[in-house]
Amino acid sequence: MSDDAPTNDGQQFDRLPETPADRAVEGRASREEVLDWWEERFGIGRDTFAEYSFWEKGAGKIWIFNGEASDPSEVEAVGMTFLRTRQEHWKPTGRAVSRFGSRATKNVIELGPERAAAFAAGDDQDLPEWDGDWGYLIATHEVAGESVPIGVGLYLYDELRSVVPKGSRADLPVVE
């Protein structure tokens, strides 16, 4: 890589390239890779995100925006945080899971009342009965007859780790 090659400027938004072949900044995810990841990991179809544009600000912080932005490079935020890349395992944000997680068809773990309350409070819990993939999961709980995403969990070694940020944790009543 030459010294004049484009680099990631953590202080501004840059649109993701459409494909890896279009990548100018080393390590930057492409739109195609992001869409593939959501489809492969959670079964959320590419068409779900057809009207959205994707932007990187910082090292691997991907933002999603409903529509287009002509030059968001000078703004503090555009849309919402969506995905963390530039690490070994990509991680969806809680906001993304809240907004799009109801469309997931795989790597979703439905939690009963007690487990959902513990998860929302940020507690890790033993869960040897899970027979799905390891890694990041969408945790859901049934509310009024519908499965509702409550956050992102990390499943490793028969344990579901709540990665709900401290500021988003809640004490939920256990309702049977």
Salt bridges, closest charged atoms under 4 A:
ASP14 OD2 - ARG28 NH2 3.42
GLU33 OE1 - ARG23 NH1 3.12
ASP36 OD1 - ARG46 NH1 2.38
GLU56 OE1 - ARG28 NE 2.49
GLU56 OE2 - ARG86 NE 2.76
GLU68 OE1 - ARG15 NH1 2.50
GLU76 OE1 - LYS57 NZ 3.79
GLU88 OE2 - HIS89 NE2 3.47
GLU129 OE2 - ARG115 NH2 3.34
ASP133 OD2 - ARG41 NH1 3.78
GLU159 OE1 - ARG161 NE 2.91
